[in-house]
Amino acid sequence: MAGSAPRRELRGRRGECGALDQVVAGARAGQSQVLVLRGEPGVGKSALVEYLVGTASGCQILRAAGVESEMELAFAGLHQLCMPMMGHLDRLPGPQRDALAIAFGLSAGSAPDRFMVGLAVLSLLADGAEEQPLVCVVDDAQWLDRVSAQTLAFVARRLLAERVALVFAVRTSAPTPGDDPLVALPELVVRGLRDDDARALLDSVVHGRLDERVRDRIVAETRGNPLALLELTRGSTAAELAGGFGRPDARPLASQIEQSFLRRIGSLPDAAQRLLLVAAAEPVGDVPLLRRVAEQLDIAPDAVGAAEAAGLIEFGAQVRFRHPLVRSAAYRAADPGDRRDVHRALAEATDPDSDSDRRAWHHAHAAVEPDEAVAGELERSADRAQARGGLAAAAAFLRRATELTPDPARRGTRAAAAAQATFEAGAPDTALELLAAAELGPLDEVQQAQLARLRGQIVFARRRGGQALPLLLDAAGRLERVDDGQAREVYLEAIGAAVVAGRLSGRARLREVAEAARAAPRAPQPPRLTDLLLDGLATRFTEGYVQGAPLLKLALRAFRRAAEQGEEDVMRWLWLTWLVAGDMWDDETWQAVTTHAVRAARETGALNFLPLALSYRAVLHVHAGEFDLASALIDESDTLTEVTGNSPLGYPTAFLMVWRGDDVRVAEWIEGRAQDAMAWGEGRAIGLANYLLAVLYNGLGRYQDALARAERAWEHEELAGFGFALFELVEAGARSDAPEAAAAALHRLEEQAGASGTDWGLGVVARSRALLSDGPAADLLYREAIEHLERSRIAVHLARTHLVYGEWLRRENRRVDAREHLRTAYDMLHGFGASAFAERARRELLATGETVRQRTVDVREALTAQEAQIARLAAEGRTNSEIGAELFISPRTVEWHLHKVFTKLDVTSRNKLRGALARP
């Protein structure tokens, strides 16, 4: 069934998707539809089939796929397709039923007539369509067994007035047209993407800077084939793609296509093969450079004609291979010595001033033995790459520099640097391998301690929490003997690891780490950000919240100033500063540090860090009631997390889902994600999951369930989450006649949020007191809460305060006053997209006697999450290039999205976007 599948729009496939939409619409209307999608391998036929399935809501889906190994098994494909309909077999006329049963091996008998089988299938589908429209899809139909193909072609030609759609996806390469049973059926030829769409697709999967010439070469060689674009990037690292520094043979021989290319290359004259090798080793297709190298290697001019005549390459304004696999095949076919000669020639022909990094890379691949001169050149290239923000490229340079370093001590130092850069570029597994290599070298005590620290950091990034804790404590102990400043930093990392491990490591373990940190060497003067944060947290976890609050507020003020000045330590400690700011109810710090962190991570290409920054920024947007912006950032963070292989960041998604509150099934999803997080060592996820479910159930008015969840969250004092759970517990207790539980929670909330001194903290305290008060005192407290929260960014809690105030006013029979606050709450919550809380407000408004009009759809709801984000940035005056740099997409992609935004919002220029986005 496809009724619950989301609609998906494919890049550059508007016409094809429209044709498929018509197929489904026709079937629903009782007009049988047949369509054959034809195209080369990888052009997107299967993606279109998935689009069809995803849009066929209300239809039953029957699927089959041709399997090359089953081409000799008669009726194998037909059996796949019809198996879900076997319950209808008894409804068929006897001869048809018998023929199909024999064909499928359900009964014995003489070979059935092929046309009788076809008639049986036609009847079977028609019968099933009486209950529900049928959409039948057959992928890789060129590999169907011949009998199944012929039978389905028979059925296709006889479908007329049934509610059935039959869609085939067929490769153009085989079988030949004369042998194709599907010939003459209605067809749609699926071609490669246009250049702008191909560039946009490539940019969407390459996370980081991509050399324009490399990108243009990839787009040209793939000819818009989506699979080729995706597979090329899947097999290459960010560094290899970023500037063309990867070797063409980095991916394994993957297909018979490449084998055929190898054979074609092998049949060429030696000079033509050598020319192809030069072109394959040069990543951007620089024709003048290739000419210089060809002359240097004595490659005869007629080699160009031979290579072009073979249909493998084109020499024009730019060198273009017939297919990316030709390039890798040409490189692989060459003798290793020939490859080195070519790289050496390319290095000598490359301008050392304008392209020193690519020159260094060619020298590296020309080297046979360790060479300090080349290694040093690579190290300098790494420095330049890192200075430009190319962490992935820097890591690649350092890895190769390590391999070419003859001196063991220097090799260990470079391996350690390579491990650090690789980890920061988002490749933790490779970083661990380099770390192991670094540990083999002769290291002094400082280096050993630093590598121990890096190992702990990598384990924490990959697993979170408990597993990293002993590694970090060991590293901190080592560093105390050699470097007080670094030791204090690692103690802070250890406290953070213990916080994330939460109840899995136990409260005693966290206190033990905090006590060890307090015994660490004293902070230097003036103290660094690290020192302020460490002293505050150590005090908070040994003496208590109130005692630690002054030190932590001092640390957060320092972080805000550092964020405004763009200091690097803001990025390094965002994950812990974020939790501390939440624990202190400090939305000002949230705003400052996430603004800086996201911008800095984008500018430097720090893919290991950016998902975290995006996630925290998304949570701030949820608190501010900006759910669409939060959704866009969460999507981007999830994509980057998958690419880097780091532990998933499920909290922002869950937080957004509970505040939307439009699907009670989210509870099961949250429980599942909590279990996943615990498997990664994040015991803190237990308390967070219960806090989130308390929010969900309070929104739905299920106060007993909310109380139970908030009390479970209260069982362990998680940083930040504990205080938030208290807020929910007070409301749930007040609404479910559990005054003792609510009063106990209020006492702790007064202690914590009250000590924060922020408008957010003071607002939630006043609101919670009001929930447990009566008469004039409650009225004053509600108004006090609103005044505080209006001065904060926490719009969702401001809206909820209007809601509970309105509910209280209605119970006090002050209907006019109640309507004012309930209307405010409803307008705010509905505008945010907080469905459950908005519904609470709507019900209360109805109870006051006010009619709640059906709300029109906000114009912004017509935009996708990414479109909304692009529209907002454009409305702020950002250029396409600036937007593209922030979102890791090309300016062309931005323009493509803006065109759709203009259409959806009915505007014609960027200067009208701000007004359109503000329209209700």
N, C-alpha and C positions, 0 to 999 in steps of 0.2 A: 504493500500500500504506500502511496506517495502523498497522502493527504496532509501529513505533518511536515513534509520536506520543505526547507526554505527555498524561495526563488533565488536563483543565482544568475547574475549577468556575466557574460563572457566578454573579455576584452576583444574589440574589433570584430564581433560576430553578430552585430545587430540584425543583419539581413538573414543569416542562417537561423538565428533564434526566432525571428519573426515567422519564417517558414515552418519551423517546428511548432510554434504556437498555433498556426493555422491548422496543422495536422491534428493537434489535440482538440481544437475547437470544432473541427469538422466531425471528428469521431463522436464528440459529445452531442452534436446536433443530429447524429444518425446518418452521417455521410461517410462511408468507409474511406480511409486514407492510406496510401502507400507511398513511401519515399525511400530512395536509395541514396545514401550519403557516400560520395566517392572522393578519395583523396590519397595523397602519398602517405607513407608511414609517418606518424608523428604530427600530422597537420592539424589534428584536433577533432577527429571524428568521434572518438570515445568521449571527449569532453562534451560534445553536442548531444550525444546519447544521454549522458548524465543530466544535462540541462533538461532534456525532454522528460526524463523520469522525474526530475525535481519539480517540474511545472505541471505535471499531470495529476493535479489534486482531484480527488473524487473518482479516480480511475484505478482499476486493478492493473498491475504491471506484470507482464510475462517477459522473461529474459532468457536469452541463450547467447552463447559465444562459440564461434568456430575454434576448434583446437587442432593444430596441425597434426599432432600425433593420433588424432581420431578420425582423420579424413577417410580412412578405409573402413570405418565402422558404420555400416548402414543405419540410418535413422537416429544416429547419436545426437545430432543437433536438434532434430525435431522432438526427440524425447525430452531434452532439456527444457524446451519451450513449453511443451504441453503438460509436463508432470503436475503442475499445480491444478490443472483442470481435470485430473483423472477422476475426481468425484462425480463429474458429469458424464462419465463414459456410459453408464447404464441408460442414459436418456437417448442415446443414439440408436438409429435403426440397426437391426441385427447384423446385416452384412458390413456396415460401416464399423460397428463396434468390434466385430470379429477381426476385420482387417487391421484395425489399429492395435488391438490386443496382440495380434501375432507380430506386427511390426515392432512393437515395444517389448516383445518377449514375455508378455503376460500369459500367453497361452500358446499351445502347439498347433500346427496346421501347415498347409501348403503356403508357399510364398504369396502374399497378398498382392493384388493388383495395385500398382503405384497410384493410379488415378482414384481408386477406391479409398486408398489411404488419404489422398489429398481431399477427397470429399468428406471423409470422416473428420479431418482436421478442420475443415471449413465449418462443418456442422458444430463441432465442439466449441470453436471460438464464438460462433453466432449464438449458441446457447448460453455461454457464459456472459456474453454482452447483454443479454436480456436483463440480467441482474445489475450489471454495472459496466460502464464503458471499459473496453480493454485497450491497453497500449502494449503492443508486442515489439520488442527491440532485439535485434540480432547483431552483435558486434563481431568484427573479424569474420564476416560472412564469406570471405574468399577461402576460408579454411573449413567451411562446412563440408560434411560428407556429401557426395554428389546427390544421393537420393534425397536427403533432407533439403538441399538447395532446390532441386527440381520440384519437390512437393510444395515447398513454401512459395515458389514462383507460381505454381499452379493456383494456390490459394489466393495469392496477391491479385492475380488477374481476374479472379471471380468474386472478390469482395465488391459489394455495391452499396447496399443500404443497411449494413450492420454497423453497430457502434464499436467499430474496431479500427485501430490504426496499426499498421505494420511498417516498421522502419528498419532498414538494413544499413550497416556501415561496412564499406568494402574498400580494400586497398586497390589503387589503380594499377599496381605492378603485376597482379596475378588474380585470377587466371586471365588468359587472353580473351578479348571480347567475344570471339567466336565460341568459346567454351563457357561463357558466363550465362547461367540460367536466368539471371536477373536483368539481362539486357532488355532495353525497351520499356522497362518500368520507369515511372516518374523518378527523376534523380536530381540531386543537388551536388554540384562539384564544390568541394571544400578546398579552398586555396590557402596559401600562406598569408600571414598577417601583413598589412601594409607596414611600411618602414616605421611610421610614427608609433603604431601599436606594438610593433616588434621591439622598438627601443623601450617603450613603456613597460612591456612585459619583462624585458631583460633587467631594467632598472628596478623592477619590483622584487626581483629575487637576488639581486646583488646588493648586499647591505654594506655600503661603504662607497668611497669614491671610485669611479671607473674612468679610466683614460678615454677621452672622446674618440681617439683614433682606434683604440682597441674595440670600443663598443661598436663603432661603425663597421669595422671589419667583421665582427661577430654577426651583426645584423645582416650584412651583405652575404656572408657565406651560408648562413642558415636559410636565407630567402624567406624569412618570416615563418619558418616551421617552428611552432611552439615547443614541441618536444625536443627538438634540437637545441633551442635556446635554453630550455630548462635543464636538459641533461648535460649540456656543456658546463653550466654553472654548478650543477650538482657534483660534478667530478673535479671541480677546481676550487682551490682555496680563495679566500678574499684577496690575499696577496697576489696570487697568480693572475687574477682578473684585474686587480686595481691598476696595474701599469703594464701588463703584459710580461711580468717577470717570471711567469711559470714556464716550464718546459713543455713543448707540445706533446711529449709522450707521458705526461703525468697520469693520464687515465689508461686503464687496461684496454686491450682489444676487446670490443664489446659485442661485435655483431658480424654477421656474414657480409654486411655491406663493407665494413672496413677490410675484411679479407679480400673482397673483390677489388677494392682499391689497391691493396698491396700487390695483387697479381698484375694489375694494369701498370702500376709504377715499375714493377720488375721487368716488364716487356719494353720499357723505354731505353734509348741509348744512355750510356753512362753520364754524358754531359747533362742530359735532361733530368736524370735522376738527381744529379748533384745540384742542379738549379732548384729543383723542388725542395731539396733538403735545406738549401739556403733560405728559401721563402718560408719554409715551415719553422725554421729556427728564429726567424725575424717576426715579432708578434704583431706589428702594425701595418705591414704591407707597404713599406716605404720604397717606392720604385727606384729613385736615385741611389739610395743606399744599396739596394740589391745589385744595381748595375756596377757600382764600385767594387763590391765583393766579388761579383762574377768575373770581372777583369782581373782582380787580384788572384783568383783561383784558376785562371785560364779556362773558364767555361766559355765554349764557343757560342757566338751569337745565335746560331741556328737552333740551340737548345730551347729557346723560347718557343719557336714554332712547333717543335716536337711535343713539348709539354701541353701547349694549347690545343694542338690537333688531337691529343688524347682525351680532351674534354675534362682535364683535371684541374686546370688553373687558367685564369685570365690575367693578362698584363695590360692594364689601362692606366688611368690616373692613380689607381691603387691596385695592388695585387689581390686577387680574389680567388680562393680555392672553390672548387665545385661543391664541396661539402666539408664541414669541419673534420670529418673522419679522414678525408684525403690528407689533411695537414698532419694529423697524428700518424697516419700510415706512412707518409713520406719520411717522417722523422724516425719511426721505428724500423723502417726498411734499411736504414743506413747503418754502416759499420760504426761502432763507437769511436774509432779513431777519426773517421770522416766527420762525425758530429763535432768532435773537439776542434778539428781544423776549421770547420765552418764557424763555430762560435769564436774562435780566435780571430778569424778574418773579420767577423762582424764587430768584434770589440775594437780592432784596429781601425775599422772604417767608421766607427761611431764617434761623433764629436764629443770630446771629453768635457767641453764646457756646457753645451746645451743639453746633453743626455748622458751625464756621467753615471747615473745609476744603472741605466740599461747597459752601458759599457762595462761596468763592474760585474753585472750579472753574466754577460757573455764571457768575460774573463774567468769567472767562477766555473762555468761549464766547460771551459777549455782546459782547465787545470786537471792534471793527472794525479799529482801528489800534493800533499800539504804545501802551501805557499803563503808565507806570512804577508807578502806584499799584496796579494789578492785578498787575503782575509782582512787586512787592514782597510783596503779599499771598500770592501763590503761593509765593514763596521762603520765607516764614515757615511756610506749610503744609508745605513740603518739610522744613524743620527739625523740625517737630513729628512728621511721619511718620517721619523718620530716628530721632528720639529714641524712638519707639515700636517701632523695629525694622522699619518698613515701607519697605525699600529700594526696592522696585518703585514704590510710590506716590510716594516722594520723587523718584525719577527722572522720573516723569510730570509732577509739579508743576514741576520744574526745566526740563524740555524746553519746556513751554508758557510758562514765565516767560521763557525765552530768546527765544521767538518774539515776545513782547510787550514786550521791552526796547528803548526808543528809543536809548539811549546806546550807541555801538559798543563802547567799552571795557568797560562793565558787561555788555553782551551777551556779549562774549567770555569774561568771567569766569564768567557763569552757564552758558554752553555748556560750559565746562571742568568745572564742578561737575556739570552734567547728565551729561556723558560719564563722569565718575568714578562717579556713583551708578548709572547704567545698566549700566556694566561690573560693578560689585559686585552688582547685582541679577540678573546672569546673562544679559545681552543684549549680547554683544561686538560683533556687527555694527552694531547701532544706536549703540553707544558710539563706534565708529569714525566714523560719520557725524557725530555731534555733535562729535567731536574735530576733524574737518576744518572744521566751522563755527567752532569756537573759534579755530583757527589763522588764520582770515581777519581776525580783529579786531586792533586795535592792542595788542600785548603787550610787556611789558618782558622783560628778559633772564631773570628768575626764572620768569615764566610760560611763556616759550618752553621753558626747560629742563624744567619740570614737565610740560608737554604732551608733550615728547619722551619723558620717562620713562613717562607713561601709555600712549603708543603702543607702546612696547616691552613693557610689561606685558600689554596686550591681545593683541599678537601672540604673546607667550609662552603666554598662556592658551589661545589658539585653535590654535596650531601646535606649541608646545613646542620649546625648545632653539635650534637653530642660527639660524633666521631672526630671532629676537629679539635675539641676541647683539650684532650691530653697533649696533642701535638703543639697547640699554642702555648700551653703552660710550660711545656718542656723548652720551647723556643724562648719564652720570656725568661726562664731561669738561666739559660745559657747567655742571653744578651745582658743580663744584670752584671755579668762578670766583665763585659767589654764595652757596653754602650747603654748608659742609663736612659737616654732619650728613646732609643728603639725598644728597650725593655718595657717602658711605660706604654708605648704604642701597642705592643703585643698583649700586655695585660688588659688593655681596653678591648682588643679583639677577642680575648678570652672571655671577658665579661659578656660581650655581645653574643658569643657562641653559647654561653650558658643561658642567656636570656632566650635565645631562639630554641634551644633544647627544652626549655621550660620544665614542665613536670616530669619529663622523661629523665632528666638528670637530677631533679629534686631541689627543693628549696635550700637544703643544707649545702648542696654542691655550689649553688650560686653564691651563698654567703661565704663559703670557703674560698672561692675565686676572688670575691670582693675583699676579703681579709688579706689575701696574698697581695692584691693590688695596693692596699693601704700600707703594706709593709715594704713596698717597692721604694726605690730611691725617690727623694723628694723632687718636685717639679722644678725645672730651671726658672729663672726670673729674667724677663717676664714670662709667664706661662704660655705655652702654645695652646691651640684649640684642643689638641689631644689631652693635654694635662688638665685643663678645666673640666672636660667631659669625664675623664677618668676619676678625678677627685670627687666630683659630684655623684657619680654612680656608685663609687665605692662607699661613700657615706650613706647614700640612699639604701643600699642593700645590707649595710651593717648596723646603722642606727635608726633608719626609718625614713618615710617619705618627707615628713615635715622638716627633719634635720637636713635632709639632702636638698630640699627645694631651693634655698638661697644660692647654693653653689651651682645647681643645674640651671637656674635662671641666668646666672652670670655667664655660664657657658653658652647658652642659647643666644644671648645678646651678642656674644663674640662671634658666633657662627653667622648671625644675620649680617653683621658688619663685614665679615669675610666674604660672604656671598655677594654683597654689593660691590666688593672690590675684586671679585673673580678669583679668590684664592683657591689653590688646588685641594687643600685639605677639606673643603666643603664636599667635594666629590668623594674623597676617600672615606669620609665618615658619614655619608648621607644615611646609610641604612640604620645606623645607631642613633644619629641625631634625630631622624624622623620619629623613631619610637619614643625618645626622650621628650620631644616636642609634643607628641600626642599625650604622653603621660602627664605633661605639664599644661595641657589644654591650651597650647600656644600655636594658634593658626598663623600668626605673623611669621614665625620661623618656618613653618611649612611652606608658606608662599615664597619666602626669600630663598631658601635652600633648593627647593625644587625648580624654581625659575632658573637659577644659575646652573644647577646640575644637568638639566635637560639640554640647555643651550651648549654647555661645555662638552657634554658627551657627544652631541651631534657634530660639533666642530672638530673634535679630535678623533671621531670614529671609534670611540671606546665601546665596542659591542658587548663586552663583558659587563659593563656598568649601565649602559643605556636602558635595558629592560627594567632595572630597578628604579631608575630615575623616572621613567615613564609611568611605572605602576604607582609610585607614590604621588606623582602629580595627578594621576587619574583619581586617586582617593580624595585628594583635595578638591577636585572638580565635583565629585559626588557630594561632598560636604557643602559645597557652594551651590548645589542644585543644578549643575551643568552636566547633566547625564550624557548628552550626546558627545561632548568633548571627552568625557571620561571613557566612553566606549571606544572612540577612535584611538586613544592612547593605549588602552588595554589590548586592542587588536594588534597594534604595532609591537607592543611588548611581548605578546605571546609568540608572534612570528620570530622575533629575534631570539627569544629563549630557546625555541626549537632549533634554530640554526646553530646556536653556540653550544647546545647540549648541557647547559646548566640546569639546576633544579628549577621546577616550575614555580611561578608566582601566582597562585590561585586566589589570594586574598582580595585583590582589587575587583576581579570578576565577581566573586561571591558578594562583596560589599555592594556593588552596583545592583546585582540581582535582588538582594533582599530589600534594598530601598525601592526598587521598582515594584516588587511585591505582587507581580501580576501572574505568578505561577507558583502554586504551593509545592509543585514537584521540585522546586529549588532546594527544599530541605534535604531530599535524598542526594541531590548533587553535592551539596555542601558536606554532608556526612562522608560521601565518597572522596571528595578532595581532601578532607581532614585526614582520612586514613592514608591517602597517598602522601600527604605532607609528613605524617608521622613516620612513614617508611623512609623518608628522606632525613629523618632525625629531628623534625620540627615538632617537639612536644607542645610548643606554644600554640600550634594549630588547634589543639583540643579546646582550649579556652576561647580562642577566636571563633571557632565554629559555633560554640554555644552562645557566645555574644551575638553573632550574626543571626542565629535562629531566634534569639530573643527579640531582635529588631523586627524580623519577619513576622513573628506571631503577635507582637504589639501592633504592628500595622494592620494585621488581619482581625484584630480584636479578640484573639485567642489568648487571653491574659494568663490563664493557668499554665498553658504551655510555655508562654514567655517567662513566667516566674520560674518554672522548673529549669529552663535553659540558662537563665541568668544566674541562678543559684549554682549550677554546675560550673559556670564560668568563674564564679567567685571562689571556687575551691583552691585555686592557685593564683598567686598574685603576679599575673603576667604584666610586663611593662606595657602601658597604654591600654591594652584590652581590658584590664581589670577595672579601671576607672569608667570606661565606657559601659561595661556590664552593669556597674552600680546604677548608672542613669536609667538603664532599661529595667533593672530590678525594682527600683522605686515605683515606676509607673505601673509595672505588672502587679506589684504587691498592693498598691493603692486601688487598683481596679478589680483585684480578685479577692478582696477581703483578707489580706495577709499583712496586717499592720505591723506585726513584730518584725517580719522579714524586711518590709519596706523601711522601717525605722532604723534597723541595724545598717542597712545599705546606705541610708541617708547620712548616718553618723560618719561612715568611712568616706562618703562623697564630700561631706563638709570638710573633712580633714585634708583630703587630697585636692579637689577642685578649688576649695576655698583658699588653700595655701598657694595655689598657682597665681592668683591675683589677676588673671586675664579676664576679659569680658566673656569669653566663651565659658571659662570655668565658673565665674560668678553667676553667669546666666543659668547654667544647668543646676547649680546649687539652689538659686532662688526658685526656679521652676519646680524642683523636686520638693523643696519645703512647701511650696504652694499645694502640691498634690496631696500632702498630708496635713493640710491646714483647713480651717473653716472661716467663714464670715469675712469681715474687713481685712483680716490678716492675710488670708489667701488672695484676696483681690489685689492688695498691694504687692505681694510677692510675684504674682503673675506679671504685673506691670513692670516690676523691677527686672524680671527675667527678660522680658521683651526689650527693654531699654538696653540691657547689656548685650544681648545677642544681635540687636540691630547694628551695633558697633563692631561686630565680628564678621568674618566671612562665612560663618556656619549657618547658611540659609536653611538647611533642612531642619535643624533644631529650632530655628526661629519659627518656621512654619508649624512644626509640631507644638510649639508653645502656644501659638495662636489657636491651634486645634484643641488642646486640653483646656485652655482658658475658656474657649467657646463652649466646650462640653460642660464645664463647671457652671458657667453663666446660665446655660439652659436649665440645669438642675436647680439653680437658684431662682428660676422663673423670670430671669431678666432676658427675655427673648430678643428684644431689639439690640441690646449689647452683644448677646450671643451671636446674632446673625452677622454683625460686623466682623467679629474675629473668625467665625467659621467661614465666612465668605473669603476673607483674606487667606486663611489656611487652604481652602479649596483651590483658589486661584493659583497660589504658589505651588502647592503639591502637584496639581494637575499639570502646571507648566513645566515642572521638573521632570514629570514622568513617574512620580511616586504613586502608583495606582492604588495600592492598598490604603495608604494613609489618606489619599484623596477621597476614596470611597467612604472612609470613616467620616470625613468632613461632610460629604454629600448627604449621608444618612442623617447626620445631626442637623443639617440645614433643613431637610425635609421635616424633621421632628419639630422644628420651630415654626413650621407652617409656610416656609418660603419655598417657592417653586424653583428648582434648579434646572436651568435650561441646558439642553444638550450642547456640549461644547463642540465647536468646529475644530477640524484638524489644524493644528499649528502648521504654518507653512514650512517650518523647519523639519517637521516629521516626514516630509516628502524626500528629504535628503538622506543619503547613506551617511554612516558615521564619518567616513573619510571626506565625503563631499562637504559635510557640515564643518569639518575642521579646516578644509581649504577655503571655504567661503568665509569663515571667521578671520583667517589670516589675511585674505585678500581685502576684506572690509577694513582691516587695521592698516591697510596701505602697503602690505608686503608685495614685492615683485614676484613674478613666477619663479625666478631663480632663487630668491630667498626662501620661498615656500618649499621649493624642491629640495633645497639644502636641509631644511628643517625636518622634512618628512622622508628623506631618502628616496625621492622620486625625481624624475627628470622634469624640466620646465615644460616640455611638451605634454607630459602626463598631467601636470597641473592645468594646463590650458584645456586639455580634453575634459577634465573634471569640471572646470569652470564653465565650459560650454553647457554641460548638462545642468549645472547649478543655475545658470541664467535661464535656461528653459523651464526648469521646475519652479523657480521663483518669479518668473515672468518679468525679468529685468534685462536691460540691454547693455549695461556698463557696470564696471566695478564700483563706481562712486555711488551706485544705488543699492549696493549689497547691504550696507549697514541698516538702512531703513527697512529693506525687505526681511532681514533676519529678525528685526524687532517687531514685525507685524504679528498680531495674534492670529 
